[in-house]
Amino acid sequence: MSREKQKMEFRYYDIPKGDYVLAKLGKGWEQEYGLGMGRMLHFHNYLEIGFCYHGSGELIIEDRSYRYSDKMFTIIPENIPHTTISDSGNICKWEFLFINIKDFIQNEIKCDEISAEEMLRIFNKRGTLKSVKNHPALAKLILKIIQECREQPLYYRESLKGYIHSFIIEVLRLDEEREKAKRSSKINTYIRDAIGYVGDHYREDIKIADLAEVCGLSESHFRRIFEESMNMKPLDYVNMIRIDRACALIQRGDMTMEDICYHIGYTTPSTFNRNFKRLTGKTPVEWKKTEVTLEGGLANFRITAEKGWEGKEV
């Protein structure tokens, strides 16, 4: 017998023509969420923004579970399954905005830097839960939109367009920051691979092509990200590691300078002496006499389809 499919509801709303926002506000939204619904998920036909003023519970977005509490907010794209479940006996105050983000972007935003399609792709990536503390700019804009919808002062529809526009820009900026962090993390992975290779093979004749191959990059791309991250050229790093090892061997005192030279990967004593003095300010012999060390070693480097719900009567 086939397994019964889990129930899910499509809760749709109608936004009047000419408007972009439908606000669900007031005391009717102060309740124990999820009561009698089990853990059934639902989705909407518009972007949903929810703002939690007080209360606590569980927020489920697709297959992810979060804990929510006071002064947190959600941004959930259309067609993304989710549900809110208050802690048992906990009355939570939420207010909600449903925004026709697709029409707004296509009709109201003209931007040469990013296409409407790319904006929508970013907004439709995934749902999220954020705190006012960590994202004050976004929270402020959401509360301004709620205020305009609640009070409906003169020209509030035009005001709403401005706030929604700013909200969209803030989300795009946040996405750009995440993408930069991802790129940085990937770059750091490349650098770690190169550093690990140097640590294992510094006694060999290391070439830039070898390091680039380890990282799966072209030589030019590898050089660029290495220098951006380490503030030095790759071969300068190789020399730094070799001289650092040389200092440790000199301190041990059981090898000649010539033996140390070949042991750490140099092919001639002159090359060894030149690189040693460039990094320490002294020749190997002078360094041994004064017992100076490369303090800190690598520690000095930073390796880097039902109608939508309405509020309950109270």
C-alpha positions in Angstrom: 0.0 0.0 0.0 1.3 3.4 -0.9 2.1 5.8 1.8 -0.5 8.6 2.3 0.8 12.0 1.3 1.1 14.6 3.9 -1.5 17.4 3.7 -0.5 20.9 2.7 -2.7 23.9 2.1 -2.4 26.7 -0.5 -3.7 29.8 1.3 -4.3 32.5 -1.4 -5.0 36.2 -1.0 -6.3 38.8 -3.4 -4.4 42.1 -3.6 -6.6 44.8 -5.1 -5.6 46.0 -8.6 -3.3 49.0 -8.4 -2.0 48.0 -5.0 1.1 46.0 -4.2 0.5 45.3 -0.4 -2.1 43.5 1.6 -1.7 44.1 5.3 -3.1 41.7 8.0 -2.9 43.8 11.2 -4.5 44.2 14.6 -5.6 42.2 17.6 -7.0 39.4 15.5 -3.4 38.3 14.8 -2.6 37.9 18.5 -3.2 34.2 19.1 -1.8 30.8 19.7 -0.6 29.9 16.2 -0.8 26.4 14.9 -3.5 25.3 17.4 -5.3 22.3 16.0 -3.3 22.3 12.8 -0.7 19.8 13.8 2.4 20.6 11.9 0.7 21.0 8.5 2.5 23.3 6.2 0.9 25.9 3.9 2.0 28.3 1.2 0.8 31.6 -0.3 0.6 33.2 -3.7 2.5 36.3 -2.6 5.7 37.1 -0.7 4.8 37.0 3.0 6.5 39.2 5.6 5.7 38.5 9.2 6.7 40.5 12.2 6.6 39.0 15.7 6.1 41.6 18.5 6.0 39.1 21.3 5.7 35.4 21.9 7.8 32.3 21.2 7.5 29.1 19.2 8.7 27.2 16.2 8.8 28.3 12.6 9.1 25.7 9.9 10.2 26.7 6.5 10.3 23.7 4.1 12.4 21.2 5.9 14.1 23.6 8.3 13.0 24.4 11.8 13.8 27.6 13.7 13.0 29.1 17.1 11.3 32.5 17.0 10.8 35.0 19.8 10.1 38.7 20.3 11.3 41.2 17.7 12.0 38.7 15.0 10.6 38.7 11.4 10.2 36.4 8.5 10.5 36.9 4.8 9.0 34.0 2.9 8.6 33.9 -0.9 5.5 32.8 -2.7 5.0 29.0 -3.0 7.4 28.2 -0.1 5.8 25.8 2.4 5.9 27.0 6.0 4.0 27.2 9.2 4.2 28.9 12.6 3.6 27.0 15.8 3.4 28.8 19.1 4.8 27.3 22.3 1.9 25.5 24.1 -0.3 28.1 25.8 1.8 31.0 24.4 -0.2 33.9 22.9 1.9 35.4 20.1 1.4 38.7 18.5 2.3 38.7 14.8 1.3 41.1 11.9 1.7 40.2 8.3 2.3 41.9 4.9 1.6 40.2 1.6 3.5 41.9 -1.2 3.1 41.4 -5.0 6.8 41.5 -5.3 6.8 40.3 -9.0 4.6 43.1 -10.3 6.4 45.7 -8.1 9.8 44.8 -9.4 8.6 44.7 -13.0 6.6 47.9 -12.9 8.3 50.2 -10.4 12.0 49.4 -10.5 14.3 50.5 -13.3 17.9 49.4 -12.6 20.8 49.0 -15.0 22.9 47.1 -12.6 20.6 44.1 -12.1 17.7 42.7 -14.2 14.2 42.2 -12.9 14.6 38.5 -13.4 17.7 38.4 -11.2 16.0 40.4 -8.5 13.1 37.9 -8.5 15.5 35.0 -8.4 17.2 36.4 -5.3 13.8 37.0 -3.6 12.6 33.5 -4.4 15.6 31.7 -3.2 14.3 30.6 0.2 12.4 31.7 3.3 14.2 33.2 6.3 13.8 34.2 9.9 15.8 37.3 11.1 16.1 39.4 14.2 15.6 43.1 14.6 18.9 43.2 16.5 20.9 41.7 13.6 19.0 43.4 10.8 17.8 46.8 12.1 17.6 48.4 8.6 15.2 45.7 7.2 13.2 45.7 10.4 12.7 49.5 10.3 11.5 49.4 6.7 9.0 46.6 7.5 7.6 48.6 10.5 7.3 51.7 8.3 5.3 49.7 5.8 3.1 48.4 8.5 2.6 51.9 9.9 1.6 53.3 6.6 -0.9 50.5 6.0 -2.3 50.9 9.5 -2.7 54.7 9.4 -3.2 55.3 5.7 -2.3 58.9 5.8 -2.5 61.2 2.7 -0.5 59.8 -0.2 0.3 56.6 1.7 0.2 54.5 -1.5 3.1 56.5 -3.0 4.8 56.3 0.4 4.5 52.6 0.4 6.2 52.4 -3.0 9.2 54.2 -1.6 9.4 51.9 1.4 9.0 48.7 -0.6 11.6 49.9 -3.1 14.0 50.5 -0.1 13.1 47.1 1.3 13.9 45.4 -2.0 17.3 47.2 -2.2 18.1 46.1 1.4 17.4 42.5 0.6 19.5 42.7 -2.5 22.4 44.2 -0.5 22.1 41.4 2.1 22.2 38.8 -0.7 25.3 40.4 -2.1 27.0 40.3 1.4 26.1 36.6 1.6 27.6 35.9 -1.9 30.7 37.8 -1.0 31.0 35.7 2.2 30.6 32.5 0.1 33.3 33.7 -2.3 35.6 34.6 0.5 35.1 31.2 2.1 35.9 29.5 -1.2 39.0 31.6 -1.6 40.1 30.7 1.9 39.7 27.1 1.0 41.9 27.5 -2.0 44.5 29.3 0.1 44.4 26.6 2.7 45.0 23.9 0.1 48.0 25.9 -1.2 49.4 26.4 2.2 49.0 22.8 3.1 50.8 21.8 -0.1 53.7 24.1 0.7 54.0 22.7 4.2 54.3 19.2 2.8 56.5 19.9 -0.2 58.7 23.0 0.7 61.8 20.9 0.2 60.9 20.3 -3.4 61.1 22.6 -6.4 57.7 24.2 -6.1 56.3 26.1 -9.0 53.2 28.3 -9.2 51.7 25.8 -11.7 52.0 23.1 -8.9 50.1 25.3 -6.4 47.5 26.3 -9.0 46.9 22.7 -10.0 46.4 21.7 -6.3 43.7 24.4 -6.0 42.1 23.6 -9.4 42.7 27.1 -10.7 44.5 28.7 -13.6 47.9 30.2 -12.7 46.7 33.8 -13.2 43.6 33.2 -11.1 45.6 31.5 -8.3 48.2 34.3 -8.2 45.4 36.9 -7.9 43.4 35.3 -5.1 46.6 34.3 -3.2 48.0 37.8 -3.2 44.6 39.3 -2.3 44.3 37.0 0.7 47.9 36.8 1.9 49.3 40.2 0.8 52.3 38.4 -0.6 53.3 36.5 -3.7 53.1 32.7 -3.6 56.8 32.2 -4.0 57.5 34.7 -1.3 55.4 32.5 1.0 57.4 29.4 -0.1 60.6 31.2 0.8 59.1 32.4 4.2 58.3 28.7 5.1 61.7 27.6 4.0 63.5 30.2 6.1 61.3 29.6 9.1 62.3 25.9 8.9 65.9 26.9 8.5 65.8 29.0 11.7 64.5 25.9 13.6 67.3 23.8 12.2 70.0 26.3 13.0 68.8 26.5 16.6 69.1 22.7 16.8 72.8 23.1 15.9 73.3 19.6 14.5 73.5 20.5 10.8 75.9 22.6 8.7 74.6 25.7 6.9 75.2 23.9 3.6 73.2 20.9 4.7 70.4 23.1 5.9 70.4 24.9 2.6 69.8 21.7 0.6 67.5 20.2 3.2 64.9 23.1 3.0 64.8 23.1 -0.8 67.4 25.5 -2.1 69.8 24.4 -4.8 72.6 26.8 -4.0 74.0 28.4 -0.8 73.9 31.8 -2.5 70.2 31.6 -3.0 69.7 30.4 0.6 71.8 33.3 1.9 70.1 35.9 -0.2 66.5 34.8 0.8 67.5 34.4 4.4 68.9 37.9 4.7 66.0 39.4 2.8 63.5 38.0 5.3 65.5 38.3 8.6 67.9 41.1 7.9 70.9 38.9 8.6 72.9 36.1 7.0 72.4 32.6 8.4 75.7 32.9 10.2 74.9 36.3 11.7 71.5 35.1 12.8 73.0 32.1 14.5 75.5 34.3 16.4 72.8 36.7 17.7 70.2 33.9 18.3 67.4 35.9 16.7 64.2 34.0 15.7 61.3 34.7 13.4 58.9 35.5 16.3 55.5 34.0 15.9 56.1 32.3 12.6 52.9 31.8 10.7 50.9 33.1 13.7 51.6 36.6 12.5 49.7 35.9 9.3 45.9 35.8 9.0 45.0 32.8 6.9 42.3 34.0 5.6 -6.3 26.6 -2.3 -7.8 28.0 0.3 -8.6 31.6 1.0 -5.9 33.1 3.2 -6.6 33.3 7.0 -8.1 36.4 8.6 -7.4 37.6 12.1 -9.5 35.9 14.9 -12.3 37.9 16.5 -11.5 38.9 20.0 
